[in-house]
């Protein structure tokens, strides 16, 4: 079940935080990393903007 692409601020924080933790523990980036990005949170935000984060939000009906 896929979710609405418009996330609220709590969902955004959870998605970015979870992906940043994965990146900090050595997960491979899903986008080409610019040289000016060294922080996992900034990289997770970039992945979210590109739409490549493999995390889905399921909301109750």
N, C-alpha and C positions, 0 to 999 in steps of 0.2 A: 504494500500500500504506500504510494508516494504522497508527499505532503505538498502544500502550497509553497511556491518559491518565495513568497514574502514572509520572512521570519520576523518574529518579535525580538526585542532586545535580549530577552533571556535565552531564547533559542540561539541567537547569534553568539552570545557569550559562551554558551555550552559547546557549540560546534567549533568555534575558534580555539577555545581552551583544550578541547579533546584532541584536535588535530595538531596544535602546537606541542602538546605532550608527546604525541606520536613522533613528531619531527625531532624533538629534543632527545628522544631515546633511540634515534638512528633510522627512522623510517625514511625511505627515499622521497625526495620532493617530487610532486606531480607536475610541476611547471619548471621552466628554465629559470634558475635563480640569478637575479641581477647581482652584481658585485657589491652593491651598496646595502644589501639585506643580509644581516647576520643573526637577527633575532628570530627565533621560531614563531613568535606571535605575529610578527610582520609577514613572515612567509605564509603562515596559515591564512592571514587576511588576503594576501595575494591569490592564494589558491581558491579562496571563497569567491573573490571577484571574478576569477576565470571560470568558476563553476565546475571545478574538477574534484572537489572534496567528496570522498565516497561515504558520506554520512547522510542518513535520511531521518527526517523528523516525522514521527507518526503521531497524529493528534486524535484524541477520542471523538467519536461522533456525537 
